[in-house]
Amino acid sequence: MGPLMGMGFIMNLVGAVAFTWLLTLTSGLSYWGKVAFVTVGATADGFLGLFPYYNWRSFPADFIFIGILDITIAWFLSGLWMAKVSE
């Protein structure tokens, strides 16, 4: 389980660095605009990444919804920090 957790951490770290870099390019957005940018981007990514399991593999809709909600909350909280760092 350790290697899987390590790989998960690295994948999230790469995503966080990418979002932070994108936020440095959004000088016109307010703090909350930057938080929304990260949150909406992550939610879209979660939808695009998880919805095919519902469509093609018949995963339950509540599983997909909770997965997207988990991603949205996690990246909203991350966005609070990333928006501050990118100012």
PDB file as gemmi writes it, atoms N, CA and C in Angstrom:
CRYST1    1.000    1.000    1.000  90.00  90.00  90.00 P 1                      
ATOM      1  N   MET A   1       0.823  -1.196   0.000  1.00  0.00           N  
ATOM      2  CA  MET A   1       0.000   0.000   0.000  1.00  0.00           C  
ATOM      3  C   MET A   1       0.868   1.262   0.000  1.00  0.00           C  
ATOM      4  N   GLY A   2       2.038   1.175   0.587  1.00  0.00           N  
ATOM      5  CA  GLY A   2       2.933   2.329   0.638  1.00  0.00           C  
ATOM      6  C   GLY A   2       3.283   2.890  -0.728  1.00  0.00           C  
ATOM      7  N   PRO A   3       3.698   2.031  -1.681  1.00  0.00           N  
ATOM      8  CA  PRO A   3       4.019   2.558  -3.014  1.00  0.00           C  
ATOM      9  C   PRO A   3       2.819   3.203  -3.709  1.00  0.00           C  
ATOM     10  N   LEU A   4       1.630   2.649  -3.505  1.00  0.00           N  
ATOM     11  CA  LEU A   4       0.431   3.247  -4.107  1.00  0.00           C  
ATOM     12  C   LEU A   4       0.143   4.622  -3.509  1.00  0.00           C  
ATOM     13  N   MET A   5       0.325   4.752  -2.200  1.00  0.00           N  
ATOM     14  CA  MET A   5       0.113   6.052  -1.562  1.00  0.00           C  
ATOM     15  C   MET A   5       1.166   7.053  -2.036  1.00  0.00           C  
ATOM     16  N   GLY A   6       2.380   6.592  -2.199  1.00  0.00           N  
ATOM     17  CA  GLY A   6       3.442   7.463  -2.702  1.00  0.00           C  
ATOM     18  C   GLY A   6       3.143   7.953  -4.105  1.00  0.00           C  
ATOM     19  N   MET A   7       2.687   7.046  -4.968  1.00  0.00           N  
ATOM     20  CA  MET A   7       2.341   7.438  -6.336  1.00  0.00           C  
ATOM     21  C   MET A   7       1.153   8.396  -6.338  1.00  0.00           C  
ATOM     22  N   GLY A   8       0.166   8.161  -5.479  1.00  0.00           N  
ATOM     23  CA  GLY A   8      -0.964   9.082  -5.366  1.00  0.00           C  
ATOM     24  C   GLY A   8      -0.517  10.464  -4.938  1.00  0.00           C  
ATOM     25  N   PHE A   9       0.419  10.525  -3.995  1.00  0.00           N  
ATOM     26  CA  PHE A   9       0.950  11.815  -3.540  1.00  0.00           C  
ATOM     27  C   PHE A   9       1.655  12.534  -4.689  1.00  0.00           C  
ATOM     28  N   ILE A  10       2.463  11.809  -5.437  1.00  0.00           N  
ATOM     29  CA  ILE A  10       3.192  12.421  -6.548  1.00  0.00           C  
ATOM     30  C   ILE A  10       2.219  12.945  -7.602  1.00  0.00           C  
ATOM     31  N   MET A  11       1.184  12.177  -7.907  1.00  0.00           N  
ATOM     32  CA  MET A  11       0.204  12.629  -8.901  1.00  0.00           C  
ATOM     33  C   MET A  11      -0.508  13.899  -8.434  1.00  0.00           C  
ATOM     34  N   ASN A  12      -0.887  13.954  -7.164  1.00  0.00           N  
ATOM     35  CA  ASN A  12      -1.531  15.158  -6.632  1.00  0.00           C  
ATOM     36  C   ASN A  12      -0.568  16.334  -6.600  1.00  0.00           C  
ATOM     37  N   LEU A  13       0.686  16.073  -6.296  1.00  0.00           N  
ATOM     38  CA  LEU A  13       1.689  17.135  -6.264  1.00  0.00           C  
ATOM     39  C   LEU A  13       1.885  17.728  -7.657  1.00  0.00           C  
ATOM     40  N   VAL A  14       1.948  16.883  -8.674  1.00  0.00           N  
ATOM     41  CA  VAL A  14       2.079  17.372 -10.054  1.00  0.00           C  
ATOM     42  C   VAL A  14       0.864  18.231 -10.418  1.00  0.00           C  
ATOM     43  N   GLY A  15      -0.335  17.786 -10.049  1.00  0.00           N  
ATOM     44  CA  GLY A  15      -1.537  18.571 -10.310  1.00  0.00           C  
ATOM     45  C   GLY A  15      -1.515  19.907  -9.583  1.00  0.00           C  
ATOM     46  N   ALA A  16      -1.065  19.907  -8.350  1.00  0.00           N  
ATOM     47  CA  ALA A  16      -1.009  21.149  -7.569  1.00  0.00           C  
ATOM     48  C   ALA A  16      -0.004  22.122  -8.163  1.00  0.00           C  
ATOM     49  N   VAL A  17       1.133  21.629  -8.591  1.00  0.00           N  
ATOM     50  CA  VAL A  17       2.139  22.500  -9.216  1.00  0.00           C  
ATOM     51  C   VAL A  17       1.583  23.073 -10.519  1.00  0.00           C  
ATOM     52  N   ALA A  18       0.900  22.248 -11.304  1.00  0.00           N  
ATOM     53  CA  ALA A  18       0.325  22.726 -12.563  1.00  0.00           C  
ATOM     54  C   ALA A  18      -0.731  23.804 -12.309  1.00  0.00           C  
ATOM     55  N   PHE A  19      -1.618  23.571 -11.351  1.00  0.00           N  
ATOM     56  CA  PHE A  19      -2.645  24.573 -11.038  1.00  0.00           C  
ATOM     57  C   PHE A  19      -2.014  25.853 -10.488  1.00  0.00           C  
ATOM     58  N   THR A  20      -1.002  25.732  -9.655  1.00  0.00           N  
ATOM     59  CA  THR A  20      -0.338  26.921  -9.116  1.00  0.00           C  
ATOM     60  C   THR A  20       0.312  27.716 -10.236  1.00  0.00           C  
ATOM     61  N   TRP A  21       0.935  27.024 -11.173  1.00  0.00           N  
ATOM     62  CA  TRP A  21       1.532  27.713 -12.319  1.00  0.00           C  
ATOM     63  C   TRP A  21       0.451  28.427 -13.131  1.00  0.00           C  
ATOM     64  N   LEU A  22      -0.671  27.747 -13.397  1.00  0.00           N  
ATOM     65  CA  LEU A  22      -1.759  28.391 -14.134  1.00  0.00           C  
ATOM     66  C   LEU A  22      -2.277  29.623 -13.391  1.00  0.00           C  
ATOM     67  N   LEU A  23      -2.327  29.534 -12.072  1.00  0.00           N  
ATOM     68  CA  LEU A  23      -2.817  30.677 -11.292  1.00  0.00           C  
ATOM     69  C   LEU A  23      -1.878  31.871 -11.384  1.00  0.00           C  
ATOM     70  N   THR A  24      -0.592  31.633 -11.558  1.00  0.00           N  
ATOM     71  CA  THR A  24       0.341  32.760 -11.708  1.00  0.00           C  
ATOM     72  C   THR A  24       0.080  33.510 -13.012  1.00  0.00           C  
ATOM     73  N   LEU A  25      -0.600  32.873 -13.953  1.00  0.00           N  
ATOM     74  CA  LEU A  25      -0.925  33.499 -15.237  1.00  0.00           C  
ATOM     75  C   LEU A  25      -2.251  34.249 -15.202  1.00  0.00           C  
ATOM     76  N   THR A  26      -2.958  34.194 -14.089  1.00  0.00           N  
ATOM     77  CA  THR A  26      -4.278  34.825 -13.975  1.00  0.00           C  
ATOM     78  C   THR A  26      -4.202  36.046 -13.082  1.00  0.00           C  
ATOM     79  N   SER A  27      -3.420  37.011 -13.481  1.00  0.00           N  
ATOM     80  CA  SER A  27      -3.210  38.184 -12.629  1.00  0.00           C  
ATOM     81  C   SER A  27      -4.474  39.020 -12.453  1.00  0.00           C  
ATOM     82  N   GLY A  28      -5.439  38.900 -13.344  1.00  0.00           N  
ATOM     83  CA  GLY A  28      -6.658  39.699 -13.251  1.00  0.00           C  
ATOM     84  C   GLY A  28      -7.695  39.153 -12.286  1.00  0.00           C  
ATOM     85  N   LEU A  29      -7.499  37.957 -11.777  1.00  0.00           N  
ATOM     86  CA  LEU A  29      -8.493  37.360 -10.886  1.00  0.00           C  
ATOM     87  C   LEU A  29      -8.235  37.742  -9.430  1.00  0.00           C  
ATOM     88  N   SER A  30      -9.329  37.892  -8.690  1.00  0.00           N  
ATOM     89  CA  SER A  30      -9.229  38.121  -7.253  1.00  0.00           C  
ATOM     90  C   SER A  30      -8.865  36.809  -6.559  1.00  0.00           C  
ATOM     91  N   TYR A  31      -8.652  36.883  -5.254  1.00  0.00           N  
ATOM     92  CA  TYR A  31      -8.346  35.675  -4.483  1.00  0.00           C  
ATOM     93  C   TYR A  31      -9.430  34.626  -4.676  1.00  0.00           C  
ATOM     94  N   TRP A  32     -10.704  35.024  -4.504  1.00  0.00           N  
ATOM     95  CA  TRP A  32     -11.801  34.066  -4.634  1.00  0.00           C  
ATOM     96  C   TRP A  32     -12.007  33.633  -6.073  1.00  0.00           C  
ATOM     97  N   GLY A  33     -11.651  34.488  -7.018  1.00  0.00           N  
ATOM     98  CA  GLY A  33     -11.690  34.091  -8.420  1.00  0.00           C  
ATOM     99  C   GLY A  33     -10.694  32.979  -8.706  1.00  0.00           C  
ATOM    100  N   LYS A  34      -9.521  33.076  -8.079  1.00  0.00           N  
ATOM    101  CA  LYS A  34      -8.506  32.035  -8.239  1.00  0.00           C  
ATOM    102  C   LYS A  34      -8.945  30.728  -7.576  1.00  0.00           C  
ATOM    103  N   VAL A  35      -9.569  30.850  -6.415  1.00  0.00           N  
ATOM    104  CA  VAL A  35     -10.087  29.643  -5.742  1.00  0.00           C  
ATOM    105  C   VAL A  35     -11.138  28.981  -6.628  1.00  0.00           C  
ATOM    106  N   ALA A  36     -12.021  29.788  -7.209  1.00  0.00           N  
ATOM    107  CA  ALA A  36     -13.053  29.247  -8.101  1.00  0.00           C  
ATOM    108  C   ALA A  36     -12.430  28.613  -9.341  1.00  0.00           C  
ATOM    109  N   PHE A  37     -11.376  29.216  -9.868  1.00  0.00           N  
ATOM    110  CA  PHE A  37     -10.674  28.675 -11.028  1.00  0.00           C  
ATOM    111  C   PHE A  37     -10.171  27.263 -10.747  1.00  0.00           C  
ATOM    112  N   VAL A  38      -9.524  27.084  -9.600  1.00  0.00           N  
ATOM    113  CA  VAL A  38      -9.012  25.761  -9.224  1.00  0.00           C  
ATOM    114  C   VAL A  38     -10.168  24.789  -8.996  1.00  0.00           C  
ATOM    115  N   THR A  39     -11.184  25.232  -8.280  1.00  0.00           N  
ATOM    116  CA  THR A  39     -12.310  24.354  -7.944  1.00  0.00           C  
ATOM    117  C   THR A  39     -13.063  23.893  -9.191  1.00  0.00           C  
ATOM    118  N   VAL A  40     -13.367  24.814 -10.078  1.00  0.00           N  
ATOM    119  CA  VAL A  40     -14.092  24.456 -11.298  1.00  0.00           C  
ATOM    120  C   VAL A  40     -13.226  23.570 -12.198  1.00  0.00           C  
ATOM    121  N   GLY A  41     -11.950  23.897 -12.313  1.00  0.00           N  
ATOM    122  CA  GLY A  41     -11.053  23.070 -13.123  1.00  0.00           C  
ATOM    123  C   GLY A  41     -10.950  21.652 -12.595  1.00  0.00           C  
ATOM    124  N   ALA A  42     -10.821  21.507 -11.286  1.00  0.00           N  
ATOM    125  CA  ALA A  42     -10.721  20.175 -10.684  1.00  0.00           C  
ATOM    126  C   ALA A  42     -12.039  19.416 -10.797  1.00  0.00           C  
ATOM    127  N   THR A  43     -13.159  20.125 -10.634  1.00  0.00           N  
ATOM    128  CA  THR A  43     -14.458  19.470 -10.763  1.00  0.00           C  
ATOM    129  C   THR A  43     -14.661  18.964 -12.192  1.00  0.00           C  
ATOM    130  N   ALA A  44     -14.286  19.772 -13.158  1.00  0.00           N  
ATOM    131  CA  ALA A  44     -14.390  19.341 -14.559  1.00  0.00           C  
ATOM    132  C   ALA A  44     -13.505  18.126 -14.803  1.00  0.00           C  
ATOM    133  N   ASP A  45     -12.301  18.152 -14.266  1.00  0.00           N  
ATOM    134  CA  ASP A  45     -11.396  17.012 -14.404  1.00  0.00           C  
ATOM    135  C   ASP A  45     -11.978  15.770 -13.729  1.00  0.00           C  
ATOM    136  N   GLY A  46     -12.565  15.943 -12.560  1.00  0.00           N  
ATOM    137  CA  GLY A  46     -13.190  14.821 -11.869  1.00  0.00           C  
ATOM    138  C   GLY A  46     -14.346  14.249 -12.659  1.00  0.00           C  
ATOM    139  N   PHE A  47     -15.157  15.141 -13.231  1.00  0.00           N  
ATOM    140  CA  PHE A  47     -16.281  14.692 -14.043  1.00  0.00           C  
ATOM    141  C   PHE A  47     -15.787  13.932 -15.272  1.00  0.00           C  
ATOM    142  N   LEU A  48     -14.806  14.505 -15.969  1.00  0.00           N  
ATOM    143  CA  LEU A  48     -14.283  13.864 -17.175  1.00  0.00           C  
ATOM    144  C   LEU A  48     -13.563  12.559 -16.866  1.00  0.00           C  
ATOM    145  N   GLY A  49     -12.975  12.481 -15.683  1.00  0.00           N  
ATOM    146  CA  GLY A  49     -12.258  11.271 -15.310  1.00  0.00           C  
ATOM    147  C   GLY A  49     -13.142  10.163 -14.769  1.00  0.00           C  
ATOM    148  N   LEU A  50     -14.229  10.520 -14.089  1.00  0.00           N  
ATOM    149  CA  LEU A  50     -15.069   9.514 -13.444  1.00  0.00           C  
ATOM    150  C   LEU A  50     -16.336   9.166 -14.214  1.00  0.00           C  
ATOM    151  N   PHE A  51     -16.904  10.114 -14.929  1.00  0.00           N  
ATOM    152  CA  PHE A  51     -18.170   9.853 -15.603  1.00  0.00           C  
ATOM    153  C   PHE A  51     -18.097   8.701 -16.608  1.00  0.00           C  
ATOM    154  N   PRO A  52     -16.984   8.508 -17.320  1.00  0.00           N  
ATOM    155  CA  PRO A  52     -16.923   7.348 -18.221  1.00  0.00           C  
ATOM    156  C   PRO A  52     -17.144   6.004 -17.508  1.00  0.00           C  
ATOM    157  N   TYR A  53     -16.807   5.918 -16.221  1.00  0.00           N  
ATOM    158  CA  TYR A  53     -17.075   4.676 -15.495  1.00  0.00           C  
ATOM    159  C   TYR A  53     -18.580   4.434 -15.364  1.00  0.00           C  
ATOM    160  N   TYR A  54     -19.328   5.498 -15.222  1.00  0.00           N  
ATOM    161  CA  TYR A  54     -20.792   5.376 -15.166  1.00  0.00           C  
ATOM    162  C   TYR A  54     -21.336   4.972 -16.532  1.00  0.00           C  
ATOM    163  N   ASN A  55     -20.825   5.620 -17.552  1.00  0.00           N  
ATOM    164  CA  ASN A  55     -21.326   5.401 -18.907  1.00  0.00           C  
ATOM    165  C   ASN A  55     -20.929   4.029 -19.463  1.00  0.00           C  
ATOM    166  N   TRP A  56     -19.671   3.665 -19.354  1.00  0.00           N  
ATOM    167  CA  TRP A  56     -19.170   2.464 -20.005  1.00  0.00           C  
ATOM    168  C   TRP A  56     -19.121   1.231 -19.108  1.00  0.00           C  
ATOM    169  N   ARG A  57     -18.981   1.429 -17.808  1.00  0.00           N  
ATOM    170  CA  ARG A  57     -18.833   0.294 -16.898  1.00  0.00           C  
ATOM    171  C   ARG A  57     -20.017   0.115 -15.956  1.00  0.00           C  
ATOM    172  N   SER A  58     -21.005   0.980 -16.067  1.00  0.00           N  
ATOM    173  CA  SER A  58     -22.227   0.919 -15.253  1.00  0.00           C  
ATOM    174  C   SER A  58     -21.963   1.028 -13.758  1.00  0.00           C  
ATOM    175  N   PHE A  59     -20.967   1.838 -13.383  1.00  0.00           N  
ATOM    176  CA  PHE A  59     -20.760   2.107 -11.963  1.00  0.00           C  
ATOM    177  C   PHE A  59     -21.986   2.854 -11.452  1.00  0.00           C  
ATOM    178  N   PRO A  60     -22.334   2.679 -10.180  1.00  0.00           N  
ATOM    179  CA  PRO A  60     -23.509   3.381  -9.626  1.00  0.00           C  
ATOM    180  C   PRO A  60     -23.324   4.904  -9.660  1.00  0.00           C  
ATOM    181  N   ALA A  61     -24.404   5.621  -9.921  1.00  0.00           N  
ATOM    182  CA  ALA A  61     -24.356   7.083  -9.997  1.00  0.00           C  
ATOM    183  C   ALA A  61     -23.895   7.696  -8.680  1.00  0.00           C  
ATOM    184  N   ASP A  62     -24.303   7.113  -7.541  1.00  0.00           N  
ATOM    185  CA  ASP A  62     -23.874   7.692  -6.262  1.00  0.00           C  
ATOM    186  C   ASP A  62     -22.372   7.550  -6.067  1.00  0.00           C  
ATOM    187  N   PHE A  63     -21.766   6.496  -6.570  1.00  0.00           N  
ATOM    188  CA  PHE A  63     -20.310   6.330  -6.496  1.00  0.00           C  
ATOM    189  C   PHE A  63     -19.613   7.437  -7.284  1.00  0.00           C  
ATOM    190  N   ILE A  64     -20.122   7.714  -8.483  1.00  0.00           N  
ATOM    191  CA  ILE A  64     -19.551   8.764  -9.327  1.00  0.00           C  
ATOM    192  C   ILE A  64     -19.746  10.128  -8.671  1.00  0.00           C  
ATOM    193  N   PHE A  65     -20.942  10.392  -8.150  1.00  0.00           N  
ATOM    194  CA  PHE A  65     -21.236  11.675  -7.505  1.00  0.00           C  
ATOM    195  C   PHE A  65     -20.321  11.915  -6.303  1.00  0.00           C  
ATOM    196  N   ILE A  66     -20.169  10.892  -5.457  1.00  0.00           N  
ATOM    197  CA  ILE A  66     -19.308  11.044  -4.273  1.00  0.00           C  
ATOM    198  C   ILE A  66     -17.856  11.246  -4.689  1.00  0.00           C  
ATOM    199  N   GLY A  67     -17.427  10.554  -5.730  1.00  0.00           N  
ATOM    200  CA  GLY A  67     -16.061  10.734  -6.222  1.00  0.00           C  
ATOM    201  C   GLY A  67     -15.814  12.150  -6.698  1.00  0.00           C  
ATOM    202  N   ILE A  68     -16.759  12.699  -7.457  1.00  0.00           N  
ATOM    203  CA  ILE A  68     -16.625  14.074  -7.942  1.00  0.00           C  
ATOM    204  C   ILE A  68     -16.699  15.054  -6.779  1.00  0.00           C  
ATOM    205  N   LEU A  69     -17.584  14.810  -5.827  1.00  0.00           N  
ATOM    206  CA  LEU A  69     -17.691  15.670  -4.650  1.00  0.00           C  
ATOM    207  C   LEU A  69     -16.393  15.654  -3.837  1.00  0.00           C  
ATOM    208  N   ASP A  70     -15.798  14.487  -3.682  1.00  0.00           N  
ATOM    209  CA  ASP A  70     -14.524  14.360  -2.970  1.00  0.00           C  
ATOM    210  C   ASP A  70     -13.437  15.181  -3.654  1.00  0.00           C  
ATOM    211  N   ILE A  71     -13.354  15.069  -4.971  1.00  0.00           N  
ATOM    212  CA  ILE A  71     -12.357  15.832  -5.731  1.00  0.00           C  
ATOM    213  C   ILE A  71     -12.616  17.326  -5.598  1.00  0.00           C  
ATOM    214  N   THR A  72     -13.883  17.732  -5.689  1.00  0.00           N  
ATOM    215  CA  THR A  72     -14.238  19.150  -5.601  1.00  0.00           C  
ATOM    216  C   THR A  72     -13.853  19.732  -4.250  1.00  0.00           C  
ATOM    217  N   ILE A  73     -14.179  19.048  -3.172  1.00  0.00           N  
ATOM    218  CA  ILE A  73     -13.858  19.551  -1.831  1.00  0.00           C  
ATOM    219  C   ILE A  73     -12.351  19.600  -1.614  1.00  0.00           C  
ATOM    220  N   ALA A  74     -11.665  18.541  -2.014  1.00  0.00           N  
ATOM    221  CA  ALA A  74     -10.213  18.490  -1.811  1.00  0.00           C  
ATOM    222  C   ALA A  74      -9.511  19.625  -2.561  1.00  0.00           C  
ATOM    223  N   TRP A  75      -9.903  19.847  -3.803  1.00  0.00           N  
ATOM    224  CA  TRP A  75      -9.238  20.887  -4.581  1.00  0.00           C  
ATOM    225  C   TRP A  75      -9.722  22.282  -4.220  1.00  0.00           C  
ATOM    226  N   PHE A  76     -10.924  22.428  -3.674  1.00  0.00           N  
ATOM    227  CA  PHE A  76     -11.340  23.725  -3.129  1.00  0.00           C  
ATOM    228  C   PHE A  76     -10.418  24.106  -1.976  1.00  0.00           C  
ATOM    229  N   LEU A  77     -10.192  23.161  -1.073  1.00  0.00           N  
ATOM    230  CA  LEU A  77      -9.307  23.435   0.062  1.00  0.00           C  
ATOM    231  C   LEU A  77      -7.878  23.705  -0.411  1.00  0.00           C  
ATOM    232  N   SER A  78      -7.434  22.951  -1.403  1.00  0.00           N  
ATOM    233  CA  SER A  78      -6.109  23.201  -1.966  1.00  0.00           C  
ATOM    234  C   SER A  78      -6.065  24.561  -2.659  1.00  0.00           C  
ATOM    235  N   GLY A  79      -7.159  24.917  -3.333  1.00  0.00           N  
ATOM    236  CA  GLY A  79      -7.224  26.194  -4.016  1.00  0.00           C  
ATOM    237  C   GLY A  79      -7.109  27.384  -3.085  1.00  0.00           C  
ATOM    238  N   LEU A  80      -7.597  27.235  -1.849  1.00  0.00           N  
ATOM    239  CA  LEU A  80      -7.446  28.315  -0.869  1.00  0.00           C  
ATOM    240  C   LEU A  80      -5.981  28.640  -0.651  1.00  0.00           C  
ATOM    241  N   TRP A  81      -5.155  27.621  -0.556  1.00  0.00           N  
ATOM    242  CA  TRP A  81      -3.732  27.814  -0.344  1.00  0.00           C  
ATOM    243  C   TRP A  81      -3.043  28.262  -1.632  1.00  0.00           C  
ATOM    244  N   MET A  82      -3.369  27.607  -2.745  1.00  0.00           N  
ATOM    245  CA  MET A  82      -2.709  27.932  -4.007  1.00  0.00           C  
ATOM    246  C   MET A  82      -2.991  29.362  -4.445  1.00  0.00           C  
ATOM    247  N   ALA A  83      -4.208  29.847  -4.210  1.00  0.00           N  
ATOM    248  CA  ALA A  83      -4.538  31.228  -4.574  1.00  0.00           C  
ATOM    249  C   ALA A  83      -3.704  32.200  -3.762  1.00  0.00           C  
ATOM    250  N   LYS A  84      -3.443  31.885  -2.520  1.00  0.00           N  
ATOM    251  CA  LYS A  84      -2.629  32.762  -1.670  1.00  0.00           C  
ATOM    252  C   LYS A  84      -1.173  32.756  -2.144  1.00  0.00           C  
ATOM    253  N   VAL A  85      -0.677  31.576  -2.477  1.00  0.00           N  
ATOM    254  CA  VAL A  85       0.722  31.451  -2.910  1.00  0.00           C  
ATOM    255  C   VAL A  85       0.967  32.142  -4.245  1.00  0.00           C  
ATOM    256  N   SER A  86      -0.026  32.121  -5.123  1.00  0.00           N  
ATOM    257  CA  SER A  86       0.171  32.659  -6.469  1.00  0.00           C  
ATOM    258  C   SER A  86       0.029  34.183  -6.546  1.00  0.00           C  
ATOM    259  N   GLU A  87      -0.302  34.823  -5.438  1.00  0.00           N  
ATOM    260  CA  GLU A  87      -0.468  36.286  -5.453  1.00  0.00           C  
ATOM    261  C   GLU A  87       0.873  36.988  -5.493  1.00  0.00           C  
TER     262      GLU A  87                                                      
END                                                                             
